[in-house]
């Protein structure tokens, strides 16, 4: 048994993928030079190498580490405390901890070898995967790092100021998904610390083995997270929550759940990090290509049978999936030359992910997922990025939306919700499927992720493609949809009458049957007119308008209802006056029908019940002329009051608008002034640039002339030296201070000169001739520049 445990522990070692490009050798050397001994993990090095030359990376690195370093030549099983290096012109993947080589794709995505390996590593190792992005230009490694993070692995990046080329580390850090940003020399030590700390965590991976005390601490963590971020994760699967908390404890080096709770309470930023950890806003373009091909061939053509195409991408993360669906719609529209109004609603909880999606700027490594034809049509290549073109961007509307809290979009032809529901517990999943059924129009489609299933909601949809997870909405009757869909909040809103202790009893079933079969459509709204509950059948009177998500029932009301609803709700919440069975005329299926609208308060709560009843023909036959006149008089008084209130609101709005116009005018003038100054500065800079360029050209000319002069001077000096050394005339050259500058060899026959005498005063040099005024004569020649001749005896 002990041997089995030992073998199991040995088999669960981490595998570290390290990606680098330009400047990578220096970073690799620094990493391995400071890596602690016996780290207990395997290292796989992926670098952009020259395909036409043999790589010596393994030999060079062996000088900086005691770990065995080898270049992968064939399928190889990774072992702990070993280093593996990718060979040139190959792609490397990993499956069941076996490294596998393949030929490099020369068509597209050929440079993204780091991304390809990181993705394979995430798929194979999951939480045991680690990636490190080191020095390099471009963006390779960024997409793969996202996959590692989504799988629950640990992510590192070299700090920009430490990297010789900061492009790759900077791109990775911009995702917000890097756990540690450190110099290359410090990464190894921290990596081993994280690995060793994971072995000491007291938190079990299995939720059923969590002690009761830790269960209570976990609930307090969820409460703390809710109070800090405003988002409730109590409906997430406990296994998922525990796994994400384990990662944060591992990163922050906490072994006990209670200690992490204390840290969460004191550190304001940790709640945000845990929130991001639970969301993991990661996706790819055309993720699961076969499923998207099925969507393209089976669903997209069906959507174009409708006049207006409305699609909802729930949990859109950073937007890749939403843009992928929009690309398919745009391509089919062009192919068939059909001009429909296309609107893709893309929603998510993560504001930072939505901001990224709205910008539509993605690393150029998306070329591994998007064909060159699509890149050319829908993206603009700028530097190391691809930017979504306006044609595609204008099709997608991004909005912050809580799937289990906010009302859905409506009259949809397609909903895609992939790899989101797997994180929610089964009860909430069932409610969300009912919500999707409500939001989809007749013959609407549902597109799920590969790991998701309908469960108890299978009767709501027909499975059309089991492998691609494509489902068609069925026209079946379902109870009303609650907002939010979470059970606790649901009970708080709709429990407006006493219920029997036995919730599954005959009385409860009878009430539900009556509500489904005979009760008119109704909604429950709060004092802000926001919907908190919808019954079956309200889709005939309400629809979600195009634009940002709104829960307001007045804004969702169809033509003919909005004004009446606004008036009735104003009367109720302002004057506590209910509206009962007010007959109004609305349009339905192209015809005018009478509708009885009732709005009344739910007991003493801050909620109102709004009832839509079409069965009103017999209800108003008995109304007398006196009653009608009395109602008209009361209505006129009420309308006068509302008109007065509207005028006051209008006057206030006009005053605010005038103030805003004045401020806008002042701001515009300031902007114009700043623009003129900027234009003037730009002109000055342009002039300075031209002057600088002219000066540089002049300097270049002067430098060239100086270089020519130096060459000429060198030649003259060389000629002079040759002349001096070969002449038979004894000559001594003096400078302006009458010091020896140079002399000919023949001069040593008359003067006692040696080479070290250069620079000495000539008067200090002894000679072999009888000349009494030699020093005076040399000074006179220097002054008059006239020669003096003497005959002397030697």
C-alpha positions in Angstrom: 0.0 0.0 0.0 2.9 2.3 0.8 4.6 1.5 -2.4 1.3 2.3 -4.3 1.1 5.7 -2.6 4.7 6.4 -3.4 4.2 5.5 -7.1 1.1 7.6 -7.3 2.9 10.6 -5.8 5.8 10.1 -8.2 3.4 10.0 -11.2 1.8 13.3 -10.2 4.7 15.6 -10.7 4.2 19.0 -12.5 5.4 19.6 -16.1 6.7 23.1 -16.7 6.5 24.5 -20.3 9.0 27.4 -20.8 8.5 29.5 -23.9 11.0 32.0 -25.3 12.2 33.6 -28.5 14.7 36.5 -29.0 16.9 36.8 -25.9 15.7 33.5 -24.7 19.2 31.9 -24.2 20.2 34.5 -21.6 16.8 34.0 -19.8 17.1 30.2 -19.9 20.6 30.4 -18.4 19.5 32.7 -15.6 16.6 30.5 -14.8 18.5 27.2 -14.6 21.5 28.8 -12.9 19.3 29.8 -9.9 16.9 26.8 -9.9 17.1 24.8 -6.6 18.5 21.3 -6.8 16.0 18.4 -7.2 13.0 20.5 -8.1 10.8 17.4 -8.6 9.3 18.5 -11.9 10.0 18.2 -15.7 10.9 21.1 -17.9 10.1 21.4 -21.6 11.8 24.3 -23.4 10.0 25.7 -26.5 12.0 28.4 -28.4 11.8 29.9 -31.9 14.8 28.3 -33.6 16.3 28.7 -37.1 14.9 25.9 -39.1 18.0 25.7 -41.3 20.6 25.2 -38.6 21.3 22.6 -36.0 20.4 23.8 -32.5 23.1 23.8 -29.8 20.7 25.0 -27.1 20.8 21.7 -25.1 24.6 21.7 -25.0 24.8 25.4 -24.0 22.2 24.9 -21.2 24.0 21.8 -19.8 26.8 24.1 -18.6 24.3 25.9 -16.3 22.4 23.0 -14.7 23.0 19.6 -13.1 19.8 18.3 -14.5 20.2 16.2 -17.7 19.3 18.3 -20.8 18.4 16.6 -24.0 16.9 17.6 -27.4 13.7 15.6 -28.2 14.3 13.4 -31.2 11.4 10.9 -30.9 8.3 10.2 -28.7 9.7 10.6 -25.2 8.2 10.1 -21.8 8.9 13.0 -19.5 10.5 12.4 -16.2 11.0 14.6 -13.1 14.2 16.5 -12.8 14.9 16.3 -16.6 15.0 19.1 -19.2 13.7 18.6 -22.7 14.4 20.9 -25.7 12.4 21.3 -28.9 14.4 20.7 -32.1 14.4 23.2 -35.0 11.6 23.2 -37.5 9.3 21.0 -35.4 6.1 21.2 -33.4 5.9 19.6 -29.9 2.9 18.3 -28.1 2.3 16.2 -25.0 -0.2 13.4 -24.4 -0.3 11.1 -21.4 3.1 12.7 -20.4 4.6 11.6 -23.8 6.3 14.3 -25.8 5.4 13.9 -29.5 7.0 15.7 -32.5 5.3 16.7 -35.7 6.2 18.7 -38.8 5.7 22.4 -38.5 2.7 23.9 -40.3 4.1 26.2 -43.0 0.7 27.7 -43.9 -0.6 29.5 -40.9 0.0 29.8 -37.2 3.5 28.4 -38.0 5.3 30.6 -35.5 2.9 29.9 -32.6 4.8 26.7 -31.4 4.7 27.9 -27.8 0.9 28.4 -27.8 0.5 24.9 -29.4 2.5 23.2 -26.7 1.0 25.2 -23.8 -2.5 24.2 -25.0 -1.5 20.6 -25.2 0.1 20.8 -21.8 -3.1 22.3 -20.3 -5.2 19.5 -21.8 -2.9 16.7 -20.6 -1.8 17.9 -17.2 -4.6 20.2 -16.0 -3.7 21.5 -12.5 -0.2 20.0 -12.8 0.6 22.2 -15.8 2.9 25.2 -15.4 3.9 27.7 -18.0 6.6 30.4 -18.1 6.8 33.1 -20.7 10.3 34.5 -21.1 12.0 37.0 -23.4 10.9 37.3 -27.0 9.2 39.5 -29.5 5.6 39.1 -30.7 2.8 37.4 -28.7 3.4 33.7 -28.9 2.6 32.0 -25.6 -0.3 34.3 -24.7 -3.1 32.1 -25.9 -1.5 29.0 -24.4 -1.1 30.7 -21.1 -4.9 31.3 -21.0 -5.5 27.6 -21.6 -3.1 26.8 -18.7 -5.0 29.2 -16.4 -8.4 27.8 -17.4 -7.1 24.3 -16.6 -6.1 25.4 -13.1 -2.4 25.5 -13.7 0.2 28.1 -12.5 1.4 30.9 -14.8 4.7 32.9 -14.8 6.1 35.7 -16.9 9.5 37.3 -16.9 9.3 41.0 -15.8 9.6 43.4 -18.7 12.7 45.3 -17.3 14.5 42.0 -16.9 13.7 40.6 -20.4 16.0 41.4 -23.3 13.0 41.6 -25.5 9.7 42.3 -23.6 7.1 41.7 -26.3 6.1 38.2 -25.3 6.1 38.7 -21.5 4.2 42.0 -21.9 1.5 40.4 -24.0 1.1 37.6 -21.4 0.9 40.1 -18.5 -1.8 42.1 -20.3 -4.2 39.2 -20.1 -4.4 39.7 -16.3 -4.0 35.9 -15.9 -0.3 35.7 -14.9 0.1 34.6 -11.3 3.8 35.7 -10.9 5.8 38.3 -12.8 9.5 38.0 -11.8 13.0 38.3 -13.1 14.2 35.1 -14.8 16.7 34.4 -12.0 13.9 34.4 -9.3 11.3 32.3 -11.1 12.9 29.0 -10.3 12.9 29.5 -6.5 9.3 30.7 -6.5 8.2 27.8 -8.7 9.7 25.3 -6.3 8.1 27.1 -3.3 4.6 26.9 -4.9 5.1 23.2 -5.8 6.2 22.3 -2.3 3.4 24.4 -0.7 0.8 22.6 -2.7 1.8 19.3 -1.1 1.2 20.8 2.4 -2.3 22.2 1.7 -4.8 20.9 4.2 -7.7 21.5 1.9 -9.0 18.2 0.3 -9.8 18.1 -3.4 -13.0 16.1 -2.7 -15.8 18.2 -1.2 -17.2 15.2 0.6 -14.0 15.0 2.7 -14.1 18.6 3.8 -14.4 18.8 7.6 -17.5 20.6 9.1 -15.4 23.5 10.4 -13.9 24.1 7.0 -17.4 23.9 5.5 -18.4 26.8 7.7 -15.2 28.7 6.8 -16.0 28.1 3.1 -19.5 29.6 3.5 -17.9 32.7 5.2 -15.5 33.0 2.3 -18.4 33.0 -0.1 -20.2 35.6 2.0 -17.0 37.8 2.1 -16.6 37.5 -1.7 -20.3 38.5 -2.2 -20.0 41.5 0.0 -16.8 42.7 -1.7 -17.7 42.0 -5.4 -21.5 42.0 -5.4 -21.6 38.6 -7.0 -22.9 35.4 -5.4 -21.0 32.2 -6.2 -23.0 30.0 -3.8 -24.7 28.3 -6.8 -21.3 27.2 -8.2 -20.4 23.6 -7.7 -18.5 23.2 -4.5 -15.8 21.2 -6.2 -15.1 24.0 -8.6 -15.1 26.6 -5.8 -12.7 24.5 -3.7 -10.3 23.9 -6.7 -10.1 27.7 -7.4 -9.6 28.5 -3.7 -6.9 25.9 -3.6 -5.1 27.8 -6.4 -5.3 31.1 -4.6 -4.1 29.5 -1.3 -1.2 27.9 -3.3 -0.2 31.3 -4.8 -0.5 33.2 -1.5 1.2 30.3 0.5 -1.6 29.6 2.9 -2.1 26.0 4.2 -5.3 26.5 6.2 -8.7 27.6 4.9 -9.2 29.8 8.0 -5.9 31.6 7.5 -6.9 32.3 3.9 -10.3 33.7 5.1 -8.4 36.1 7.4 -6.2 37.2 4.5 -9.3 37.7 2.3 -10.8 40.0 4.9 -7.7 42.2 5.3 -6.5 42.4 1.7 -8.8 44.4 -0.5 -7.3 43.1 -3.8 -7.6 39.4 -3.0 -11.4 39.4 -3.4 -10.9 40.6 -6.9 -8.3 38.0 -7.6 -10.5 35.2 -6.3 -13.5 36.6 -8.3 -11.3 36.5 -11.5 -10.1 33.0 -10.6 -13.7 31.7 -10.3 -14.7 33.3 -13.6 -11.6 32.5 -15.7 -12.6 34.5 -18.8 -10.8 32.3 -21.3 -12.0 31.2 -24.7 -10.7 30.9 -28.3 -11.9 31.6 -31.8 -13.9 28.7 -33.2 -13.2 26.6 -30.1 -14.0 23.0 -31.0 -13.8 23.4 -34.9 -16.0 20.4 -35.6 -18.9 21.8 -33.5 -18.6 25.1 -35.2 -18.7 23.5 -38.6 -21.9 21.7 -37.5 -23.3 25.1 -36.4 -22.4 26.6 -39.7 -24.1 23.9 -41.8 -27.1 23.0 -39.7 -28.1 26.1 -37.8 -26.9 29.3 -39.5 -29.0 28.7 -42.7 -32.1 28.1 -40.5 -31.7 31.5 -38.8 -32.0 33.3 -42.1 -35.6 32.1 -42.5 -36.4 34.9 -40.0 -36.7 38.6 -40.8 -34.5 39.6 -37.8 -31.7 37.4 -36.6 -31.0 37.7 -32.8 -28.3 35.6 -31.1 -27.2 35.5 -27.5 -23.7 34.4 -26.5 -24.0 33.9 -22.7 -20.7 33.9 -20.9 -18.8 35.5 -23.8 -15.6 36.1 -21.8 -13.1 38.1 -24.0 -15.4 37.9 -27.1 -13.8 35.3 -29.3 -16.9 33.1 -29.4 -19.2 36.0 -30.1 -17.1 37.2 -33.0 -16.8 33.6 -34.3 -20.7 33.3 -34.4 -20.8 36.8 -36.0 -18.3 35.7 -38.7 -20.5 32.7 -39.6 -23.5 34.9 -39.9 -21.7 37.5 -42.0 -20.3 34.9 -44.4 -23.7 33.3 -45.0 -25.3 36.7 -45.5 -22.7 37.5 -48.2 -22.9 34.1 -49.7 -26.6 34.1 -50.2 -26.7 37.9 -50.7 -29.4 38.2 -48.0 -29.4 41.4 -46.1 -31.0 40.7 -42.7 -30.8 42.8 -39.5 -28.3 40.7 -37.5 -27.7 41.4 -33.8 -25.4 39.3 -31.6 -25.9 39.9 -27.8 -22.7 38.9 -25.9 -22.9 39.0 -22.1 -20.6 38.2 -19.2 -20.1 39.1 -15.5 -16.4 40.2 -15.9 -16.2 43.9 -16.8 -12.5 43.7 -17.6 -13.2 40.8 -20.1 -16.0 42.8 -21.7 -13.7 45.8 -22.0 -11.2 43.6 -23.8 -13.9 42.2 -26.1 -15.2 45.7 -27.0 -11.7 46.8 -28.1 -11.5 43.8 -30.4 -7.7 43.6 -30.4 -6.2 40.1 -30.3 -2.7 38.7 -30.5 -1.5 37.6 -34.0 -1.3 34.1 -32.7 -5.1 33.7 -33.3 -3.9 32.8 -36.9 -3.7 29.3 -35.5 -7.5 29.3 -35.0 -8.7 31.6 -37.8 -8.1 31.0 -41.5 -6.1 33.5 -43.5 -9.2 34.3 -45.6 -11.2 35.2 -42.5 -8.3 37.2 -41.1 -8.1 39.3 -44.3 -11.8 40.0 -44.4 -12.7 40.6 -40.8 -9.5 41.8 -39.1 -6.9 44.5 -39.6 -3.3 43.4 -39.0 -1.5 46.0 -36.9 2.0 45.2 -35.5 1.7 42.1 -33.3 -2.1 42.2 -33.2 -5.3 41.6 -35.2 -8.0 44.3 -34.8 -11.7 43.5 -35.5 -13.0 45.5 -38.4 -16.1 47.7 -38.1 -18.2 45.4 -40.2 -17.9 42.6 -37.6 -17.7 44.9 -34.5 -21.0 46.6 -35.2 -22.8 43.2 -35.3 -22.0 42.4 -31.6 -23.4 44.2 -28.5 -21.5 43.5 -25.3 -23.3 43.9 -22.0 -22.7 43.0 -18.3 -25.3 40.4 -17.5 -25.7 37.9 -14.7 -27.2 34.7 -16.1 -28.7 33.5 -12.8 -29.9 37.0 -11.7 -30.9 39.1 -14.6 -33.9 38.7 -17.0 -32.8 37.2 -20.4 -32.9 38.6 -23.9 -36.0 37.5 -25.8 -37.2 36.4 -29.3 -33.8 34.8 -30.0 -33.0 32.4 -32.8 -29.9 31.0 -31.2 -28.3 30.9 -27.7 -24.7 29.7 -27.3 -23.7 28.9 -23.7 -20.5 26.8 -23.8 -18.5 25.6 -20.9 -20.3 27.8 -18.4 -23.1 25.7 -17.0 -20.6 22.9 -16.0 -19.6 25.2 -13.1 -23.1 25.5 -11.7 -25.0 23.1 -9.5 -27.7 20.9 -11.1 -30.7 22.8 -9.6 -29.5 26.1 -11.0 -28.6 24.5 -14.4 -32.2 23.3 -14.7 -33.5 26.8 -14.0 -31.1 28.3 -16.6 -32.3 25.9 -19.2 -35.9 26.9 -18.5 -34.8 30.5 -18.9 -33.2 29.7 -22.3 -36.4 28.0 -23.3 -38.3 31.1 -22.4 -35.9 33.4 -24.3 -35.8 31.4 -27.5 -38.4 31.9 -30.1 -40.2 29.1 -31.9 -37.7 26.8 -33.6 -34.9 28.5 -31.7 -31.5 26.7 -31.2 -29.3 26.0 -28.2 -25.5 25.5 -28.6 -23.7 24.0 -25.6 -20.2 23.0 -24.7 -18.8 19.5 -25.2 -19.0 18.6 -21.4 -22.6 19.9 -20.9 -25.9 18.1 -20.9 -29.6 19.0 -20.4 -30.3 16.7 -17.5 -33.8 17.2 -16.2 -34.5 19.9 -18.8 -34.3 17.4 -21.7 -38.0 17.6 -22.4 -37.5 21.3 -23.3 -35.2 20.7 -26.2 -34.7 18.1 -28.9 -31.1 16.9 -29.5 -30.3 17.5 -33.2 -26.5 16.8 -33.1 -25.2 14.8 -30.1 -21.5 15.4 -30.8 -21.8 19.1 -31.6 -24.3 19.7 -28.7 -26.9 21.3 -30.8 -30.5 21.4 -29.5 -33.8 22.6 -31.0 -36.4 24.3 -28.8 -39.6 22.3 -28.2 -43.0 24.0 -27.8 -43.9 22.6 -24.4 -45.6 24.4 -21.5 -43.5 25.3 -18.5 -44.1 27.2 -15.3 -43.1 30.8 -15.0 -39.4 31.9 -15.0 -38.0 33.5 -11.8 -35.5 36.3 -11.7 -33.1 35.6 -10.2 -33.2 31.9 -10.8 -31.5 31.0 -7.5 -33.7 29.1 -5.2 -33.3 31.3 -2.1 -34.2 34.5 -3.9 -37.0 32.8 -5.7 -38.7 31.8 -2.5 -38.4 35.3 -1.1 -40.2 36.9 -4.1 -43.1 34.6 -5.0 -44.2 33.2 -1.7 -47.1 35.6 -1.4 -49.6 33.3 0.2 -49.5 30.6 2.8 -48.2 27.2 1.6 -48.9 23.8 2.9 -46.1 22.2 4.9 -46.0 19.4 2.3 -44.7 21.2 -0.8 -45.2 18.2 -2.9 -48.8 17.7 -1.7 -52.0 17.6 -3.7 -52.9 21.2 -2.9 -49.7 22.5 -4.2 -50.0 20.5 -7.4 -53.5 21.7 -7.9 -52.6 25.4 -7.5 -49.7 25.0 -10.0 -52.1 23.3 -12.5 -54.6 26.1 -12.1 -51.9 28.7 -12.6 -50.6 27.0 -15.7 -54.0 26.3 -17.3 -56.3 29.1 -16.3 -54.5 32.1 -14.7 -53.7 35.1 -16.9 -50.2 36.1 -17.6 -48.6 38.1 -14.9 -45.3 39.6 -13.7 -43.9 40.8 -10.4 -41.9 44.0 -10.3 -40.1 46.0 -7.6 -40.5 49.7 -6.8 -38.1 50.6 -9.6 -40.3 48.7 -12.1 -37.6 46.0 -12.6 -38.9 42.5 -13.3 -38.3 39.9 -10.6 -40.7 37.2 -11.8 -42.5 36.3 -15.0 -45.2 33.8 -15.5 -45.9 31.7 -18.6 -47.4 33.7 -21.5 -45.9 37.1 -20.8 -43.9 37.0 -24.0 -47.0 38.1 -25.8 -46.8 41.5 -24.1 -43.2 42.0 -23.2 -40.0 41.7 -25.3 -36.4 42.7 -24.7 -35.5 45.8 -26.8 -32.4 46.0 -28.8 -29.5 47.6 -26.9 -28.1 47.3 -23.4 -29.7 44.9 -21.0 -32.7 46.3 -19.1 -34.9 44.7 -16.5 -37.5 47.5 -16.6 -41.0 46.2 -17.5 -42.0 49.6 -19.1 -39.0 49.4 -21.5 -39.9 45.8 -22.4 -43.6 46.5 -22.9 -44.8 46.1 -26.5 -46.6 48.9 -28.4 -49.7 50.2 -26.7 -48.7 49.0 -23.2 -45.8 51.2 -22.2 -47.7 54.4 -21.3 -50.4 52.5 -19.5 -47.9 50.5 -17.5 -45.9 53.6 -16.6 -49.1 55.4 -15.4 -50.4 52.5 -13.4 -47.0 51.9 -11.6 -46.7 55.6 -10.9 -50.1 55.7 -9.3 -49.3 52.6 -7.2 -45.9 53.5 -5.8 -46.6 57.3 -5.6 -50.2 57.4 -4.3 -50.8 53.8 -3.3 -53.7 53.5 -5.8 -54.2 50.2 -7.6 -55.3 49.8 -11.2 -57.9 47.1 -11.6 -59.1 45.6 -14.9 -58.4 48.7 -17.0 -59.3 48.0 -20.6 -56.7 49.0 -23.1 -56.3 48.2 -26.8 -53.2 46.4 -27.9 -51.9 44.9 -31.1 -51.5 41.1 -31.3 -50.6 39.1 -34.4 -51.6 42.1 -36.5 -55.0 42.6 -34.9 -56.3 44.9 -32.2 -57.5 43.1 -29.0 -58.9 44.3 -25.7 -56.7 43.6 -22.7 -57.5 44.1 -19.0 -54.5 45.5 -17.1 -54.3 45.2 -13.4 -51.5 46.6 -11.2 -51.7 46.2 -7.4 -49.3 45.9 -4.5 -48.3 42.5 -3.1 -49.5 42.8 0.5 -47.3 45.3 2.3 -44.1 44.6 0.3 -42.3 46.8 -2.1 -43.3 44.6 -5.0 -46.2 45.0 -7.4 -48.3 42.4 -9.3 -48.9 43.2 -13.0 -51.7 41.1 -14.6 -52.4 40.9 -18.3 -55.9 39.4 -19.0 -57.4 39.1 -22.5 -60.6 37.4 -21.3 -62.4 40.7 -20.6 -65.4 40.6 -23.0 -68.0 39.7 -20.4 -66.5 41.5 -17.6 -67.4 45.0 -18.7 -70.9 44.6 -20.1 -72.6 45.6 -16.8 -70.9 48.9 -16.5 -73.5 51.7 -16.3 -73.2 55.2 -17.9 -72.9 56.7 -14.4 -70.0 54.4 -13.5 -68.3 55.1 -16.8 -68.6 58.9 -16.2 -67.3 58.6 -12.7 -64.3 56.6 -14.0 -63.7 59.1 -16.7 -63.8 62.0 -14.2 -61.3 60.2 -11.9 -59.1 59.4 -14.9 -59.1 63.0 -16.0 -58.0 64.2 -12.5 -55.3 61.5 -12.5 -54.1 62.5 -16.0 -54.0 66.2 -14.9 -51.8 65.2 -11.9 -49.5 63.1 -14.1 -49.3 66.0 -16.7 -48.3 68.4 -14.0 -45.6 66.0 -12.8 -44.4 65.5 -16.4 -44.2 69.2 -17.0 -42.1 69.7 -13.8 -39.8 66.8 -14.9 -39.6 68.3 -18.4 -38.7 71.8 -17.0 -36.0 70.2 -14.8 -34.7 68.3 -17.7 -34.6 71.4 -19.9 -32.6 73.3 -17.2 -30.2 70.5 -16.8 -29.8 70.3 -20.6 -29.1 74.0 -20.9 -26.5 73.7 -18.1 -25.0 70.7 -19.9 -25.0 72.6 -23.2 -23.1 75.5 -21.6 -20.6 73.1 -20.1 -20.3 71.3 -23.4 -19.8 74.6 -25.2 -17.0 75.6 -22.8 -15.4 72.2 -23.1 -15.6 72.5 -26.9 -13.9 75.9 -26.8 -11.2 74.5 -24.6 -10.7 71.5 -26.9 -10.5 73.8 -30.0 -7.9 75.9 -28.2 -6.0 72.7 -27.2 -6.3 71.5 -30.8 -4.8 74.7 -32.2 -2.0 74.5 -29.6 -1.4 70.9 -30.5 -1.4 71.8 -34.2 1.1 74.6 -33.6 3.3 72.3 -31.5 3.1 69.6 -34.3 4.2 72.2 -36.9 7.1 73.3 -34.6 8.1 69.7 -34.1 7.9 69.1 -37.8 10.1 72.1 -38.4 12.6 71.0 -35.7 12.6 67.5 -37.3 13.5 69.0 -40.7 16.2 71.2 -39.1 17.6 68.2 -37.2 17.6 66.1 -40.3 19.4 68.9 -42.2 22.0 69.2 -39.3 22.5 65.5 -39.4 23.2 65.6 -43.1 25.7 68.4 -42.6 27.4 66.6 -39.8 27.6 63.5 -42.0 29.3 65.6 -44.7 31.7 67.2 -42.2 32.5 63.8 -40.8 33.3 62.5 -44.2 35.5 65.5 -45.0 37.3 65.1 -41.7 37.8 61.4 -42.4 39.4 62.4 -45.8 41.6 64.9 -44.1 42.8 62.4 -41.6 43.6 60.0 -44.4 45.6 62.7 -46.2 47.4 63.7 -43.1 48.4 60.1 -42.4 49.7 59.9 -45.9 51.7 63.1 -45.6 53.1 62.0 -42.2 54.1 58.7 -43.8 55.9 60.5 -46.6 57.6 62.9 -44.2 58.9 60.0 -42.1 60.2 58.3 -45.2 61.9 61.5 -46.3 63.5 62.2 -42.9 64.8 58.7 -42.6 66.3 58.6 -46.1 67.9 62.2 -46.4 71.7 62.8 -46.0 71.1 66.3 -44.8 71.4 66.8 -41.0 68.3 68.7 -39.9 66.7 69.4 -36.5 63.1 70.5 -36.3 62.0 72.8 -33.5 58.5 73.9 -32.3 57.5 77.4 -31.3 59.0 76.9 -27.8 62.3 75.9 -29.4 61.9 72.3 -28.2 63.1 69.4 -30.3 60.2 68.1 -32.5 62.1 65.7 -34.7 65.5 65.2 -36.4 67.1 63.4 -39.3 69.6 60.6 -38.7 72.4 62.7 -40.2 71.9 65.4 -37.5 73.3 63.1 -34.9 76.7 63.6 -36.5 76.7 67.2 -35.2 74.3 67.2 -32.2 74.2 64.7 -29.4 70.6 63.6 -30.0 68.8 60.5 -29.1 65.1 59.6 -29.5 64.2 60.5 -25.9 65.4 64.1 -26.5 62.2 64.9 -28.4 60.4 67.5 -26.4 63.5 68.9 -24.6 64.7 72.5 -25.1 67.2 72.7 -27.9 69.5 74.8 -25.7 70.0 71.7 -23.5 71.4 69.7 -26.3 75.2 69.6 -26.6 76.9 69.8 -30.0 80.2 69.2 -31.8 80.5 72.7 -33.5 81.8 76.0 -32.4 78.8 78.3 -32.5 78.6 80.9 -29.7 75.1 82.4 -30.5 73.2 79.3 -31.7 70.3 79.7 -29.2 70.0 83.4 -30.0 70.0 82.8 -33.7 67.3 80.2 -33.6 65.1 82.5 -31.6 65.7 85.3 -34.1 64.8 83.1 -37.1 61.5 82.1 -35.3 60.7 85.8 -34.8 61.7 87.1 -38.2 61.1 84.0 -40.3 64.4 84.9 -42.1 67.1 82.3 -42.5 70.6 82.8 -41.0 73.7 81.1 -42.4 77.0 80.4 -40.5 80.1 78.6 -41.4 81.3 76.7 -38.4 84.2 74.4 -37.5 83.4 71.0 -36.1 
